[in-house]
Amino acid sequence: MTLIFIRILLRYLAAILVTRGLIAPDLGEMISRDPDVAMALQVASGAFIAAFAEGWYYLAHRCGWAK
């Protein structure tokens, strides 16, 4: 289910980048339709969320918020 949301996010991101003239339309289409790009973004977002959670846990213990 997450992969579906990632693909939708990639389509909107590619559309924004194309309309601003930052990337070519062909590259925008490749980004929004390539399943490998979507899978890489899904893995990266999972790693970011895990790192954020671990950082928050460390901060909570350091500041005495955790019980």
N, C-alpha and C positions, 0 to 999 in steps of 0.2 A: 504494500500500500504506500509505503514511503517513496518508492521509486516513481509512482504516479505523480506525487506532489513535486518531486525533484524535476521531472520532465516538464511539468507545467511552469515551474519556476524558471527553468532554462529557456522556455519559449518566450516568457515575458522579458527575461534578462537580455536575450538575443534581440528581441524587438526594440528594446530601449537603446541598446548599443548601435543597432543599425540606424534608427531614426536620428540619433545624435551624430551619426557619421563616424563613429569610432571604429567600426568594423565593416567589411564589405557584406552585402546581402548574401552572397554565397557562403561565407564563413558563418554568418548568423543562422542560416538554414542547417548547416552541418552541426553546429552546436546544439540546436534545438531537437534534432532528429537522431543524433548518434547515441546509441545505448551505452557505449563505452564511456562517453563523457558523463552521462547521467549516473552510471555506476560509480565512477570516480568521485563525482560530487557527493553521492550518497555516503561513500566510505569516508570522505573528508569531513562531511558534516557530522557523522557519527563519532569520529575521532575528536572533533572540536567539542561536541557535547560532553563526551567522556572527560576530556581535559578540563573543561569548565566545572564539571561536577567534582572532580578530584581537587581542583584548586579551591573551590568553595568549601569543601570538607576540611582541607588544610587550614584555611582562614578561620573557619568556625572553631577548630580546636585551638588554634593559636590565640584567638581573642576570647576564648572561654564561653562561646555561644553553645557549644555542644554539651550534652549531658551524658 
